[in-house]
Amino acid sequence: MPREEVLRGGLVDKHFAAQLDQVVVNAPGYHDYADADSFFKITHPTRGLKDLLAGTFARLSHNAAAAANAEHAVYRYETSFGGGKTHGLIALYHLASGARPPNLDEFINPAPLPSRCSVAAVVGDSLDPVNGLTADDITTYTLWGEIDPSAAANELIRTADRLEQAPIKLADLDAVPEHETELQPAMTLNDLRDALLSIPWCRNRFTPHPDFSDAWLLTLDDAAPHPVTFGPARYQDTPNISLLTWGSPLLNRLLNLADLA
């Protein structure tokens, strides 16, 4: 015999696709799922659901021997579409939150149910790391922030307090020093060129480039010479030429060879 709401056409789509987050916030229209007594009244105690409840609460009660699957701290709950994953999570949420429906013994032995349990319910496809989720004036962007937003907010406050008490203030880090004259590098590229070419060992490795001014062929420990320049303009205008500057691989190789000379 079909249920009364089926006969009168009173079912809506949300009755077939329960959403855990809507149950947690007790959204309008979710009474049959959000109210624990109503939920368990219309729920059939399948073996899979009973195994899930038994294993979870045996684990929470520190009595893993009480259920066959209670040794696992993390469950990967897999069923086919419509197999009851969200239904099982809603049942866990209600019982962990303290609900004790009249037909409880149809689903689980009440003995392992905790008298007090901290519950965090997070729906992964509802998270928004870009725009965040806002509730109670707290916007969260991460999984851990959504699990315990008040703890995340408190940690930010503690971090801000530590920074305020630090010898160096955040404002000091943001400050830009002012100088009367424009700062210049300790050695320009022209200075680097003149210094290298003034050392006989280095100078012998530079041959003026046959086709371009302000360019050289640098001979290292490999067969082919490397076209190089110390001038940014030449580097920009000439393809297949390397700018010899601080940190460039060719200059590092040249200096390493000089150390060995």
Summary of the structure (lengths in Angstrom):
residues: 261
radius of gyration: 35.4
end to end distance: 97.2
largest distance: 102.9
contacts: 588
relative contact order: 0.06
helix: 44%
strand: 7%
